[in-house]
């Protein structure tokens, strides 16, 4: 991205608190491909937990561990990303293939709406709940939730068959038991690969 020094000068601190930093962004950094690159790249920095770009509000909200990094180091990490961000017309690196490629941008938008304008006071209920909201609004958490729902639905639907036929005559229903074991194996393997 051209003019990284000029872009860095146009980034303004909107709010600074313990473990939280909100920065105002210039329009060039609010394009969808750039916002996606910032959201994905910034949390890779040690000590930075999450970064959420709100393109409409022209800001980025960053949660970090104050014992590990300072607000200045977080800002420098963002400035270091500027040179590698996609230029106009370029697309960000392709996300890894998944079952819900279009889900994460929606979740990021919901996360931006749920992030309070000012961070909650230390020890408050909202401060304790916010990390749970952040971790629940990830593609991985949503896919795991729906996998569990499908598994419970299948158990509920087949419960009568399991208790009245399959358990009473397991050899005659060996194909059903093999299917159950294989599906459980796939579910466990999927969870371990995460």
Residue, then its C-alpha position, 0 to 999 in steps of 0.5 A: x500500500x502506497x504512502x504508509x507513512x502518511x496513512x500512519x500519521x492519519x490514524x488517530x487514537x480515539x480511546x485508550x484504556x487498560x487492555x483496549x485501544x480504539x483507533x480512528x482509520x483513514x478511508x483507505x484502511x476501511x475498504x473490505x479487503x484491507x479491513x479483513x487483512x487487519x482483522x486477521x493479521x493483527x491478532x497474530x502479534x503476540x499479546x494482541x487478542x483481537x482486532x475488529x474493524x468497523x468500516x462504517x465507523x472508520x475505526x479499529x478496536x483492539x484488545x490486548x494483554x497490557x502485561x505483554x504489550x503496551x498500547x504503543x507497541x500495538x500501534x506500531x504493530x498496526x503501522x508495520x502491517x500497513x506496507x503489506x496491506x492490499x492496494x486498491x483493486x487487490x484482494x486480500x489473501x484467500x481465506x482457508x477453505x471452510x464450510x462457511x466462507x461467507x460467515x466470518x465477515x457477518x460475525x465480525x460485523x456483529x462483533x463490532x456492534x457488540x463491542x462497547x464504545x468505551x471498554x467496560x470497567x475492570x471487574x464489571x459483569x460486562x468486562x467478564x462477558x465481553x471475552x466470551x462474546x468475542x470467542x463465541x462470535x468466531x466461525x469455528x465456534x459457530x460451526x462447532x455449535x451447529x455440528x453439536x446440534x446436528x449430532x444431538x438431533x440425530x441422537x434424538x431422532x434415533x433414540x427409540x431405534x437405539x434403545x428398542x432395536x439396536x441394543x437388543x440385537x447389535x449383530x443384526x444392526x451392525x451396519x447402524x453401529x458402524x455408522x454411529x462409530x464412524x460419525x463419532x470418529x469424524x466428529x472427534x477428528x474434526x474437533x482435534x484438528x481445530 
